[in-house]
Amino acid sequence: MHLVLAYIDQHLDGPLDLGELAGVASYSSFHFHRLFGAWAGERLGDYLRRRRLEMAAVRLSSQPDTTVLAVAMAVGFSSGEAFSRAFKEHFGAAPSAWRAAAIRNPDQVLRKLGHARRIRSAEDGRESVTEASIPMNVSVIDRTPRRVTYLRRTGAYGEGLSIFWQEDVYPWMVRHDLLGAPRYGISLDDPSITAPAQCRYDACVEIAADRKLPRDILTATIPGGRYAVVEFEDTVEAMAPVWDALLRDWLPGSGFQLDARPMFEYYASDATYHPDTGVMQCEICIPVAPA
């Protein structure tokens, strides 16, 4: 089912039919349709519609020069009129009005928090720097694909993610001999757009491509390619403005745009966390492609 959700996010610009998604999950269409509703808590059609609209909302805010029609087409709507009606029904505002709004979900103040406190990581996944320091100290780098194993949490971001790493992820890492490996915190949804209860987060640990794992262990690949990266060293509370500045301020004038790859926080082997001050180190990474 996680493969299906990832496939959906990567193919929102085109039609997604039941048979195609059932094939990704290796189920018959009949069983997949029933299982998806029971597992996801919403019908497949409703989920597809919500994800198209949420991705459109991300594009509207991060790509202000892109027309509403172009955004609509990029997430699989056949017309601007149909998109505008659906968007207003879901978000309560027309796309252009929503784009101008400052805050969508004020209860989700702490955004994109993937804090593996007290757990150290290993080697840097960076391969080459294609652009050096640019405004906001953003570097645009190329990364190679990385195989990871992960645990997923669904629910509001914020301090709960730190508890998740400490109480669930760390013991799991100990059981499976994963300590000392590079780690990634992937916030799969934008909490200023997606309802808190539906926000997905993956706590990932890098593993060798040929490592054998028990069958019940989830694995995935963090895609390679070009990423915009900000070196972060501060407290949890200071991270939200950095994400906002990167996505809302730097990205629109950068000559880049987001693509379907996930955003994440990367924790290197020498990343530190100071329990007395709460200051941590990580890299904030967003996938970019030419605009």
C-alpha positions as CSV (number, residue, x, y, z in Angstrom):
1,M,0.0,0.0,0.0
2,H,2.9,2.4,0.7
3,L,4.1,1.6,-2.9
4,V,0.7,2.6,-4.2
5,L,0.7,5.9,-2.3
6,A,4.2,6.7,-3.6
7,Y,3.1,5.8,-7.2
8,I,0.0,8.1,-6.9
9,D,2.2,11.1,-5.9
10,Q,4.5,10.4,-8.8
11,H,1.7,10.2,-11.4
12,L,-0.7,12.9,-10.3
13,D,-0.4,14.6,-13.7
14,G,-2.2,11.8,-15.5
15,P,-5.2,9.5,-15.2
16,L,-4.9,6.9,-12.4
17,D,-7.4,4.0,-12.8
18,L,-8.3,1.2,-10.4
19,G,-6.7,-1.6,-12.4
20,E,-3.4,0.3,-12.7
21,L,-3.1,0.9,-9.0
22,A,-4.2,-2.6,-8.1
23,G,-1.4,-3.9,-10.3
24,V,1.1,-1.8,-8.3
25,A,-0.2,-3.4,-5.1
26,S,-0.3,-6.9,-6.7
27,Y,-4.0,-7.4,-5.9
28,S,-7.1,-7.9,-8.0
29,S,-9.1,-4.7,-8.7
30,F,-11.9,-6.0,-6.5
31,H,-9.8,-6.8,-3.5
32,F,-7.6,-3.7,-3.8
33,H,-10.6,-1.4,-3.8
34,R,-12.0,-2.9,-0.6
35,L,-8.6,-3.1,1.1
36,F,-7.6,0.4,0.2
37,G,-10.7,1.9,1.8
38,A,-10.2,-0.2,5.0
39,W,-6.5,0.6,5.2
40,A,-6.5,4.3,4.3
41,G,-9.7,5.3,6.0
42,E,-11.1,6.9,2.8
43,R,-12.3,5.7,-0.6
44,L,-9.7,5.5,-3.4
45,G,-11.5,8.2,-5.4
46,D,-11.6,10.5,-2.5
47,Y,-7.9,10.0,-1.7
48,L,-6.9,10.7,-5.3
49,R,-8.9,13.8,-5.4
50,R,-7.5,15.0,-2.1
51,R,-3.9,14.4,-3.2
52,R,-4.3,16.2,-6.5
53,L,-5.7,19.2,-4.7
54,E,-3.1,19.2,-2.0
55,M,-0.3,19.0,-4.5
56,A,-1.9,21.8,-6.5
57,A,-2.0,23.9,-3.3
58,V,1.8,23.3,-2.8
59,R,2.5,24.4,-6.4
60,L,0.3,27.5,-6.1
61,S,2.2,28.7,-3.1
62,S,5.7,27.7,-4.2
63,Q,5.4,28.7,-7.9
64,P,3.6,32.1,-7.9
65,D,4.4,32.8,-11.6
66,T,2.7,29.6,-12.8
67,T,-0.9,30.1,-14.0
68,V,-3.8,28.4,-12.2
69,L,-4.5,26.5,-15.4
70,A,-1.0,25.1,-15.6
71,V,-1.2,24.0,-12.0
72,A,-4.5,22.3,-12.7
73,M,-3.1,20.4,-15.7
74,A,0.0,19.4,-13.7
75,V,-2.2,17.6,-11.1
76,G,-4.4,15.8,-13.6
77,F,-7.4,18.1,-14.1
78,S,-8.8,18.4,-17.6
79,S,-10.0,22.0,-17.3
80,G,-9.4,25.1,-15.2
81,E,-13.1,25.4,-14.4
82,A,-13.3,21.9,-12.9
83,F,-10.1,22.4,-10.9
84,S,-11.4,25.7,-9.5
85,R,-14.7,24.2,-8.4
86,A,-13.0,21.3,-6.8
87,F,-10.3,23.4,-5.1
88,K,-12.9,25.8,-3.6
89,E,-15.0,22.9,-2.4
90,H,-12.0,21.4,-0.6
91,F,-10.2,24.5,0.7
92,G,-13.0,27.0,0.9
93,A,-11.4,29.5,-1.4
94,A,-10.6,29.9,-5.0
95,P,-7.1,29.0,-6.1
96,S,-6.0,32.6,-6.6
97,A,-7.4,33.7,-3.2
98,W,-5.8,30.7,-1.5
99,R,-2.4,31.5,-3.1
100,A,-2.6,34.9,-1.5
101,A,-3.3,33.6,2.0
102,A,-0.5,33.6,4.5
103,I,-1.4,30.6,6.7
104,R,-3.7,27.7,5.9
105,N,-3.6,25.4,9.0
106,P,-2.4,27.7,11.9
107,D,-2.6,24.7,14.3
108,Q,0.4,23.1,12.5
109,V,3.0,25.7,13.5
110,L,5.9,23.3,13.6
111,R,6.4,22.1,10.0
112,K,8.6,19.5,8.4
113,L,10.0,18.3,11.7
114,G,12.1,15.1,11.4
115,H,14.0,15.0,14.6
116,A,15.9,11.9,15.5
117,R,17.2,13.3,18.8
118,R,20.0,11.5,20.5
119,I,20.6,9.1,17.6
120,R,23.7,9.6,15.5
121,S,24.1,8.8,11.8
122,A,26.9,8.0,9.4
123,E,28.3,9.0,6.0
124,D,27.1,11.9,4.0
125,G,25.0,11.1,0.9
126,R,26.2,14.1,-1.0
127,E,27.9,13.4,-4.3
128,S,28.7,16.7,-5.9
129,V,28.0,20.4,-5.6
130,T,26.6,21.9,-8.8
131,E,26.0,25.4,-7.5
132,A,27.8,26.8,-4.5
133,S,26.4,29.3,-2.0
134,I,23.4,31.3,-3.3
135,P,21.0,33.6,-1.4
136,M,19.9,32.1,2.0
137,N,23.0,29.9,1.9
138,V,21.2,27.4,-0.3
139,S,23.4,24.9,-2.2
140,V,22.1,23.0,-5.1
141,I,23.6,19.5,-5.1
142,D,23.3,16.1,-6.9
143,R,22.5,13.1,-4.7
144,T,22.6,9.4,-5.7
145,P,19.6,7.1,-4.9
146,R,19.8,5.6,-1.4
147,R,18.1,2.5,-0.1
148,V,16.4,2.9,3.3
149,T,14.3,0.9,5.7
150,Y,11.7,2.9,7.6
151,L,8.8,3.2,10.0
152,R,5.8,5.3,9.2
153,R,3.8,7.5,11.5
154,T,0.5,9.2,10.6
155,G,-0.6,12.2,12.6
156,A,0.2,15.8,13.5
157,Y,3.8,16.9,13.1
158,G,5.7,18.6,15.9
159,E,7.0,17.3,19.2
160,G,5.3,14.0,18.6
161,L,7.9,13.2,16.0
162,S,10.7,13.5,18.5
163,I,8.8,11.1,20.8
164,F,8.3,8.7,17.8
165,W,12.1,8.6,17.2
166,Q,12.9,8.0,20.8
167,E,10.2,5.5,21.8
168,D,9.6,3.6,18.5
169,V,12.4,4.2,16.0
170,Y,15.4,3.9,18.3
171,P,14.5,0.5,19.8
172,W,13.6,-0.7,16.3
173,M,17.1,0.4,15.1
174,V,18.7,-1.5,18.0
175,R,16.8,-4.7,17.3
176,H,17.8,-4.6,13.6
177,D,21.4,-3.5,14.0
178,L,20.8,-0.1,12.3
179,L,22.7,2.2,14.7
180,G,25.4,4.3,13.1
181,A,23.7,4.5,9.7
182,P,22.6,7.7,7.9
183,R,19.1,8.8,8.8
184,Y,16.4,10.7,7.0
185,G,13.2,12.3,8.2
186,I,10.6,12.5,5.4
187,S,7.5,14.6,5.9
188,L,5.3,13.3,3.1
189,D,2.7,16.0,3.5
190,D,2.7,19.8,4.0
191,P,1.0,20.4,7.3
192,S,-0.1,23.9,6.2
193,I,-2.2,22.1,3.6
194,T,-3.0,18.5,4.8
195,A,-5.2,18.0,7.8
196,P,-3.0,17.1,10.9
197,A,-4.5,13.6,11.3
198,Q,-3.6,12.7,7.7
199,C,0.0,13.9,7.7
200,R,2.5,11.1,7.0
201,Y,6.0,10.9,8.2
202,D,8.7,8.3,7.5
203,A,11.7,7.8,9.9
204,C,14.3,6.2,7.6
205,V,17.6,4.5,8.1
206,E,20.0,4.0,5.2
207,I,21.0,0.4,4.4
208,A,23.3,-1.3,1.9
209,A,21.7,-2.1,-1.5
210,D,22.4,-5.8,-1.0
211,R,21.5,-6.1,2.7
212,K,19.0,-8.9,3.5
213,L,16.2,-7.9,5.9
214,P,13.3,-9.8,7.5
215,R,10.2,-9.8,5.2
216,D,8.2,-7.6,7.5
217,I,10.7,-4.7,7.3
218,L,9.6,-1.9,5.0
219,T,12.1,-0.7,2.5
220,A,12.2,2.1,-0.1
221,T,14.6,4.2,-2.2
222,I,15.1,7.9,-1.7
223,P,15.5,9.1,-5.2
224,G,18.7,10.7,-6.5
225,G,18.9,13.8,-8.5
226,R,19.2,17.5,-7.8
227,Y,18.2,19.0,-4.4
228,A,18.3,22.4,-2.9
229,V,19.9,22.1,0.6
230,V,20.2,24.3,3.6
231,E,22.5,23.5,6.5
232,F,20.5,23.7,9.7
233,E,21.9,24.1,13.2
234,D,19.4,25.3,15.8
235,T,16.4,24.2,17.9
236,V,13.2,22.5,16.8
237,E,11.3,25.8,17.1
238,A,13.7,27.5,14.6
239,M,13.2,24.9,11.9
240,A,9.7,25.9,10.7
241,P,10.8,29.4,9.5
242,V,13.7,27.9,7.5
243,W,11.3,25.5,5.7
244,D,9.0,28.4,5.0
245,A,11.8,30.7,3.7
246,L,13.2,28.0,1.5
247,L,9.8,27.1,-0.1
248,R,8.0,30.4,-0.1
249,D,10.9,32.9,-0.5
250,W,13.9,31.2,-2.2
251,L,12.2,28.7,-4.5
252,P,10.0,31.1,-6.5
253,G,12.9,33.2,-7.7
254,S,15.5,30.4,-8.0
255,G,14.8,29.3,-11.5
256,F,13.7,25.9,-10.1
257,Q,10.5,24.2,-9.2
258,L,9.5,21.3,-7.1
259,D,9.0,17.8,-8.6
260,A,7.3,14.7,-7.2
261,R,10.3,13.4,-5.2
262,P,9.9,13.8,-1.4
263,M,11.5,16.5,0.7
264,F,13.5,15.4,3.7
265,E,15.9,16.2,6.5
266,Y,19.2,14.4,6.3
267,Y,21.2,13.6,9.5
268,A,24.9,13.0,8.8
269,S,27.3,10.8,10.8
270,D,28.8,13.9,12.5
271,A,25.5,15.6,13.2
272,T,25.2,16.7,16.8
273,Y,22.4,17.1,19.3
274,H,22.9,19.0,22.5
275,P,20.3,17.9,25.1
276,D,20.9,20.9,27.3
277,T,20.2,23.5,24.6
278,G,18.2,21.5,22.1
279,V,20.4,22.6,19.3
280,M,20.7,20.0,16.5
281,Q,22.3,19.7,13.1
282,C,20.8,18.4,9.8
283,E,20.4,19.3,6.2
284,I,17.0,20.4,4.9
285,C,16.6,19.1,1.4
286,I,14.0,19.8,-1.3
287,P,13.9,18.2,-4.8
288,V,14.2,20.7,-7.6
289,A,14.0,20.6,-11.4
290,P,14.4,23.5,-13.9
291,A,11.3,25.7,-13.9
